Amino acid sequence: MGRQMTEMLKGVLEGIVLAILSGQPAYGYEITARLRARGFTDIVEGTVYAVLVRIEQKGLVDVTKVPSEKGPPRKVYTLNDRGRTDLDEFWRTWGFLEERLEQLKQGDN
């Protein structure tokens, strides 16, 4: 992934993770796997875990610890009402930016 793509992704990754969680609860590795399955192949687990820490601190998810067959319990993240509100705002902002960028691309300065 190029530097520009990496920088742009940093700005929207929190919203992308919230969108992933809007489908169903998941733990860190599952979220990373879902991202990779959607084409975000260069995202590393450490980056996803940093996002999860941020969204947990912001109160956008509920966290449940569930037993793991291997190692310590897993933290399963579930999008809560506050997280859904934040995700809705992300999509509104994304739509606004998408429209403006398309106008610029078409030469509507």
N, C-alpha and C positions, 0 to 999 in steps of 0.2 A: 504494500500500500504506500502511495506517495505521501510526502510530507503534508501537502495541502489537504488530502483526504483525511489524514490522521488528525489534523487540527480541526477540520470541520466536524468530524465525528465526535471529538471531545465535547463540542458544544451541544450535541443533541443526544448523546448516549444515555443520559438519565431518562429522557423521554422515551427512548427506544426500549430501555429496560422496563419502564412502567408499562409500555404497550405489550411487551412480552408477558408481563405478569397479569395483564388484564384478561388474558385467556384462561389462565389457571395458575395456582400457586406453584412455586418451584424453589429449588435450592440453587446455590451458585453455579455448580457445574452444569445443571440442567439448563440454566439461563444461557450460559456460554454455548452449550451445544445447540440450543434453539437459534441463537444469533448466527452461529456458523452455518447452520442449515439454511438460513435465509441469505447467505452470501457474505456475511461479515466474518470472513475466514481468518483475518489477521488479528482479531480481538483476542487478547490473552486473558486468562482467568483473573489475574491480579487486577486488571483494569475493571473487570466486572465486579469484583469484590469491593473495590474502592467506591464504585457507584452504589453498591448495596449498603455500605456503611453510611454514605451520605443520605440516601433516601430513608434509611432507618432513623437516622438522627433528626431528619426533618419531619418524621412522623407520618410518612406517606405509605408505609407498609406495616402490617402486623407480622410478628415473627414468632414461629413456633419451633421448638427443638424436638426433633423426632429421632428415635434410635437409628443407628446406622449399622449395617452388617459389618462394615470395616471402619474401625476407628471411633472417634468421638461422635456425639449426636450431630445431626445436620440441622442447620437453620433453614427452615422453609419460610419463604416470603410470600405474603398474601397482600394484594393491593386493597387498601381500605378506602373509605369514603373520601378522605382528604387526598389520597393518592389519585383517585378517579377524577376529582376536581382538578388536580394538578395536570393530569394527563389530558383532560378536556382542554385546558388552557394551552398545553403544548401543541395539540392539534390545531387549535385556532391560530396560534402564532405561526405554526408551520404553513398553514393555508395562506396566511397573509404574505409570508416571505416567498412562498412558491409563486403566487400571483405576480408579485413585484419583480422577482427574478425572471419570470417568463416574459414580462413586458420589456425588461432590459435586453434579454436575449433576442427578442424580435425587433429591437431597435426603437422601441417606444420610449425615447429619452424624455 
